[in-house]
Amino acid sequence: MDRILLVEDNAVILKTVQFILNKQGYEVVIATNGKEGLEALDREHFDLMITDLMMPFANGMELVEAIRLKAPDTRILVLSAVQNEETVTDSFDIGANDYLKKPFTPGELVSRVKRLLAVKQ
């Protein structure tokens, strides 16, 4: 079973994404801010990390950089309302594999997660 770390400070989005991915059969570990996300990365291995960018304690860019150092094979999906081109390209430049803009549809989320995890196989 693929393990996904979901780092999101918006409780509604967190629970929604967790529900969607659990329904697809993924094991989802949640973190409600960047600090919790970094702690989870120190404790466990994940096949995929989904992270917001704008969060307290540590932002999504810091998480992307951290996971690239600790587990370079882990796939990364940035999930963010930030839509300016510079932020999107910056996230790819530091190691994100995909970027999904909020709001998103459940089908699009599942499709991107499946594609990212298939590439890893």
CYANA upper distance limits for C-alpha pairs under 8 A (distance plus 0.5 A):
  1 MET  CA     25 GLY  CA      7.99
  1 MET  CA     26 TYR  CA      6.79
  1 MET  CA     27 GLU  CA      7.28
  2 ASP  CA     26 TYR  CA      6.13
  2 ASP  CA     27 GLU  CA      6.78
  2 ASP  CA     46 PHE  CA      8.17
  2 ASP  CA     47 ASP  CA      6.47
  2 ASP  CA     48 LEU  CA      8.36
  2 ASP  CA    117 LEU  CA      8.40
  3 ARG  CA     26 TYR  CA      6.75
  3 ARG  CA     27 GLU  CA      5.38
  3 ARG  CA     28 VAL  CA      6.51
  3 ARG  CA     29 VAL  CA      8.02
  3 ARG  CA     45 HIS  CA      8.37
  3 ARG  CA     46 PHE  CA      5.61
  3 ARG  CA     47 ASP  CA      5.85
  3 ARG  CA     48 LEU  CA      7.13
  4 ILE  CA     26 TYR  CA      7.53
  4 ILE  CA     27 GLU  CA      6.63
  4 ILE  CA     28 VAL  CA      5.34
  4 ILE  CA     29 VAL  CA      6.67
  4 ILE  CA     46 PHE  CA      6.10
  4 ILE  CA     47 ASP  CA      6.49
  4 ILE  CA     48 LEU  CA      5.32
  4 ILE  CA     49 MET  CA      6.08
  4 ILE  CA     50 ILE  CA      7.76
  5 LEU  CA     28 VAL  CA      6.44
  5 LEU  CA     29 VAL  CA      5.42
  5 LEU  CA     30 ILE  CA      6.44
  5 LEU  CA     31 ALA  CA      7.95
  5 LEU  CA     37 GLY  CA      8.19
  5 LEU  CA     40 ALA  CA      8.40
  5 LEU  CA     46 PHE  CA      6.82
  5 LEU  CA     48 LEU  CA      6.86
  5 LEU  CA     49 MET  CA      5.13
  5 LEU  CA     50 ILE  CA      6.65
  6 LEU  CA     14 LEU  CA      7.93
  6 LEU  CA     18 GLN  CA      8.09
  6 LEU  CA     28 VAL  CA      7.22
  6 LEU  CA     29 VAL  CA      6.62
  6 LEU  CA     30 ILE  CA      5.38
  6 LEU  CA     31 ALA  CA      6.67
  6 LEU  CA     37 GLY  CA      8.47
  6 LEU  CA     49 MET  CA      6.45
  6 LEU  CA     50 ILE  CA      5.34
  6 LEU  CA     51 THR  CA      6.48
  7 VAL  CA     14 LEU  CA      8.18
  7 VAL  CA     30 ILE  CA      6.50
  7 VAL  CA     31 ALA  CA      5.22
  7 VAL  CA     32 THR  CA      6.31
  7 VAL  CA     33 ASN  CA      6.76
  7 VAL  CA     34 GLY  CA      7.39
  7 VAL  CA     37 GLY  CA      6.39
  7 VAL  CA     49 MET  CA      8.11
  7 VAL  CA     50 ILE  CA      6.66
  7 VAL  CA     51 THR  CA      5.16
  7 VAL  CA     52 ASP  CA      6.82
  8 GLU  CA     13 ILE  CA      7.79
  8 GLU  CA     14 LEU  CA      6.12
  8 GLU  CA     30 ILE  CA      8.33
  8 GLU  CA     31 ALA  CA      7.03
  8 GLU  CA     32 THR  CA      5.72
  8 GLU  CA     33 ASN  CA      6.65
  8 GLU  CA     51 THR  CA      6.60
  8 GLU  CA     52 ASP  CA      5.88
  8 GLU  CA     55 MET  CA      7.85
  9 ASP  CA     14 LEU  CA      7.64
  9 ASP  CA     31 ALA  CA      8.34
  9 ASP  CA     32 THR  CA      5.15
  9 ASP  CA     33 ASN  CA      5.83
  9 ASP  CA     52 ASP  CA      8.17
  9 ASP  CA     55 MET  CA      6.57
  9 ASP  CA     56 PRO  CA      8.28
 10 ASN  CA     14 LEU  CA      6.51
 10 ASN  CA     32 THR  CA      8.11
 11 ALA  CA     15 LYS  CA      6.61
 11 ALA  CA     32 THR  CA      8.20
 12 VAL  CA     16 THR  CA      6.55
 13 ILE  CA     17 VAL  CA      6.47
 14 LEU  CA     18 GLN  CA      6.55
 14 LEU  CA     30 ILE  CA      8.15
 14 LEU  CA     32 THR  CA      8.34
 15 LYS  CA     19 PHE  CA      6.48
 16 THR  CA     20 ILE  CA      6.71
 17 VAL  CA     21 LEU  CA      6.62
 17 VAL  CA    106 PRO  CA      8.47
 18 GLN  CA     22 ASN  CA      6.44
 18 GLN  CA     28 VAL  CA      6.84
 18 GLN  CA     30 ILE  CA      8.29
 19 PHE  CA     23 LYS  CA      6.57
 20 ILE  CA     24 GLN  CA      7.08
 20 ILE  CA    106 PRO  CA      7.35
 20 ILE  CA    110 VAL  CA      8.23
 21 LEU  CA     25 GLY  CA      7.07
 21 LEU  CA     26 TYR  CA      6.08
 21 LEU  CA     27 GLU  CA      8.24
 21 LEU  CA     28 VAL  CA      7.66
 21 LEU  CA    110 VAL  CA      7.68
 22 ASN  CA     26 TYR  CA      5.57
 22 ASN  CA     27 GLU  CA      6.79
 22 ASN  CA     28 VAL  CA      7.17
 24 GLN  CA    110 VAL  CA      8.43
 30 ILE  CA     37 GLY  CA      8.43
 31 ALA  CA     36 GLU  CA      5.70
 31 ALA  CA     37 GLY  CA      5.74
 31 ALA  CA     40 ALA  CA      8.13
 32 THR  CA     36 GLU  CA      7.03
 32 THR  CA     37 GLY  CA      8.00
 33 ASN  CA     37 GLY  CA      6.81
 33 ASN  CA     55 MET  CA      6.28
 33 ASN  CA     56 PRO  CA      6.28
 33 ASN  CA     57 PHE  CA      7.17
 33 ASN  CA     58 ALA  CA      7.60
 34 GLY  CA     38 LEU  CA      6.68
 34 GLY  CA     55 MET  CA      6.68
 34 GLY  CA     56 PRO  CA      6.76
 34 GLY  CA     57 PHE  CA      6.03
 34 GLY  CA     58 ALA  CA      4.65
 34 GLY  CA     59 ASN  CA      6.09
 34 GLY  CA     60 GLY  CA      7.30
 34 GLY  CA     63 LEU  CA      7.40
 35 LYS  CA     39 GLU  CA      6.78
 35 LYS  CA     56 PRO  CA      8.32
 35 LYS  CA     57 PHE  CA      5.98
 35 LYS  CA     58 ALA  CA      6.12
 36 GLU  CA     40 ALA  CA      6.66
 37 GLY  CA     41 LEU  CA      6.77
 37 GLY  CA     63 LEU  CA      7.72
 38 LEU  CA     42 ASP  CA      6.84
 38 LEU  CA     63 LEU  CA      7.01
 38 LEU  CA     66 ALA  CA      8.01
 39 GLU  CA     43 ARG  CA      6.93
 40 ALA  CA     44 GLU  CA      6.44
 41 LEU  CA     45 HIS  CA      7.17
 41 LEU  CA     46 PHE  CA      8.26
 41 LEU  CA     67 ILE  CA      7.53
 41 LEU  CA     70 LYS  CA      8.42
 45 HIS  CA     71 ALA  CA      8.16
 46 PHE  CA     74 THR  CA      6.92
 47 ASP  CA     73 ASP  CA      8.34
 47 ASP  CA     74 THR  CA      5.58
 47 ASP  CA     75 ARG  CA      6.75
 47 ASP  CA    117 LEU  CA      7.72
 47 ASP  CA    120 LYS  CA      8.49
 48 LEU  CA     74 THR  CA      5.94
 48 LEU  CA     75 ARG  CA      5.09
 48 LEU  CA     76 ILE  CA      6.16
 48 LEU  CA     77 LEU  CA      7.97
 48 LEU  CA    116 LEU  CA      8.35
 48 LEU  CA    117 LEU  CA      7.66
 49 MET  CA     74 THR  CA      7.65
 49 MET  CA     75 ARG  CA      6.83
 49 MET  CA     76 ILE  CA      5.42
 49 MET  CA     77 LEU  CA      6.73
 50 ILE  CA     76 ILE  CA      6.47
 50 ILE  CA     77 LEU  CA      5.23
 50 ILE  CA     78 VAL  CA      6.23
 50 ILE  CA     79 LEU  CA      7.05
 51 THR  CA     60 GLY  CA      6.31
 51 THR  CA     63 LEU  CA      8.30
 51 THR  CA     76 ILE  CA      8.25
 51 THR  CA     77 LEU  CA      7.01
 51 THR  CA     78 VAL  CA      5.55
 51 THR  CA     79 LEU  CA      6.20
 51 THR  CA     80 SER  CA      8.37
 52 ASP  CA     59 ASN  CA      8.19
 52 ASP  CA     60 GLY  CA      6.05
 52 ASP  CA     78 VAL  CA      6.41
 52 ASP  CA     79 LEU  CA      5.44
 52 ASP  CA     80 SER  CA      5.66
 53 LEU  CA     59 ASN  CA      5.89
 53 LEU  CA     60 GLY  CA      4.41
 53 LEU  CA     61 MET  CA      6.82
 53 LEU  CA     78 VAL  CA      7.59
 53 LEU  CA     79 LEU  CA      7.76
 53 LEU  CA     80 SER  CA      6.44
 53 LEU  CA     82 VAL  CA      8.23
 54 MET  CA     59 ASN  CA      6.00
 54 MET  CA     60 GLY  CA      6.98
 54 MET  CA     80 SER  CA      8.26
 55 MET  CA     59 ASN  CA      5.58
 55 MET  CA     60 GLY  CA      7.54
 58 ALA  CA     62 GLU  CA      6.70
 58 ALA  CA     63 LEU  CA      7.72
 59 ASN  CA     63 LEU  CA      7.11
 60 GLY  CA     64 VAL  CA      6.71
 60 GLY  CA     78 VAL  CA      8.10
 61 MET  CA     65 GLU  CA      6.76
 61 MET  CA     91 SER  CA      7.08
 61 MET  CA     94 ILE  CA      8.20
 62 GLU  CA     66 ALA  CA      6.60
 63 LEU  CA     67 ILE  CA      6.61
 64 VAL  CA     68 ARG  CA      6.70
 64 VAL  CA     76 ILE  CA      7.76
 64 VAL  CA     91 SER  CA      8.35
 64 VAL  CA     94 ILE  CA      7.46
 64 VAL  CA     95 GLY  CA      6.92
 64 VAL  CA     96 ALA  CA      7.04
 65 GLU  CA     69 LEU  CA      7.03
 65 GLU  CA     94 ILE  CA      6.83
 65 GLU  CA     95 GLY  CA      7.55
 66 ALA  CA     70 LYS  CA      6.75
 67 ILE  CA     71 ALA  CA      5.80
 67 ILE  CA     72 PRO  CA      6.98
 67 ILE  CA     74 THR  CA      7.82
 68 ARG  CA     72 PRO  CA      4.91
 68 ARG  CA     73 ASP  CA      8.23
 68 ARG  CA     74 THR  CA      8.15
 68 ARG  CA     95 GLY  CA      7.16
 73 ASP  CA    120 LYS  CA      8.09
 74 THR  CA    120 LYS  CA      8.47
 75 ARG  CA     96 ALA  CA      8.02
 75 ARG  CA     97 ASN  CA      6.78
 75 ARG  CA    116 LEU  CA      6.92
 75 ARG  CA    117 LEU  CA      7.68
 75 ARG  CA    120 LYS  CA      7.80
 76 ILE  CA     95 GLY  CA      8.14
 76 ILE  CA     96 ALA  CA      5.56
 76 ILE  CA     97 ASN  CA      5.73
 76 ILE  CA     98 ASP  CA      7.10
 77 LEU  CA     96 ALA  CA      6.71
 77 LEU  CA     97 ASN  CA      6.49
 77 LEU  CA     98 ASP  CA      5.34
 77 LEU  CA     99 TYR  CA      6.15
 77 LEU  CA    100 LEU  CA      7.64
 77 LEU  CA    113 VAL  CA      8.33
 78 VAL  CA     91 SER  CA      8.19
 78 VAL  CA     96 ALA  CA      7.22
 78 VAL  CA     98 ASP  CA      6.77
 78 VAL  CA     99 TYR  CA      5.18
 78 VAL  CA    100 LEU  CA      6.62
 79 LEU  CA     99 TYR  CA      6.53
 79 LEU  CA    100 LEU  CA      5.39
 79 LEU  CA    101 LYS  CA      6.40
 79 LEU  CA    102 LYS  CA      7.18
 80 SER  CA     99 TYR  CA      8.14
 80 SER  CA    100 LEU  CA      7.04
 80 SER  CA    101 LYS  CA      5.69
 80 SER  CA    102 LYS  CA      5.97
 81 ALA  CA    101 LYS  CA      6.02
 81 ALA  CA    102 LYS  CA      5.15
 81 ALA  CA    103 PRO  CA      7.60
 82 VAL  CA     87 THR  CA      7.65
 82 VAL  CA     88 VAL  CA      8.45
 82 VAL  CA    101 LYS  CA      7.75
 83 GLN  CA     87 THR  CA      7.61
 83 GLN  CA     88 VAL  CA      7.34
 83 GLN  CA    101 LYS  CA      7.23
 84 ASN  CA     88 VAL  CA      7.06
 85 GLU  CA     89 THR  CA      6.62
 86 GLU  CA     90 ASP  CA      6.39
 87 THR  CA     91 SER  CA      6.67
 88 VAL  CA     92 PHE  CA      7.10
 88 VAL  CA     99 TYR  CA      7.46
 89 THR  CA     93 ASP  CA      6.57
 90 ASP  CA     94 ILE  CA      6.86
 91 SER  CA     95 GLY  CA      6.99
 91 SER  CA     96 ALA  CA      6.02
 91 SER  CA     99 TYR  CA      8.47
 92 PHE  CA     96 ALA  CA      5.15
 92 PHE  CA     97 ASN  CA      6.98
 92 PHE  CA     98 ASP  CA      7.85
 97 ASN  CA    116 LEU  CA      8.14
 98 ASP  CA    112 ARG  CA      8.41
100 LEU  CA    104 PHE  CA      7.72
100 LEU  CA    109 LEU  CA      8.17
104 PHE  CA    108 GLU  CA      7.21
104 PHE  CA    109 LEU  CA      7.45
105 THR  CA    109 LEU  CA      6.89
106 PRO  CA    110 VAL  CA      6.69
107 GLY  CA    111 SER  CA      6.54
108 GLU  CA    112 ARG  CA      6.69
109 LEU  CA    113 VAL  CA      6.68
110 VAL  CA    114 LYS  CA      6.55
111 SER  CA    115 ARG  CA      6.66
112 ARG  CA    116 LEU  CA      6.59
113 VAL  CA    117 LEU  CA      6.64
114 LYS  CA    118 ALA  CA      6.49
115 ARG  CA    119 VAL  CA      6.82
116 LEU  CA    120 LYS  CA      7.17
117 LEU  CA    121 GLN  CA      7.17
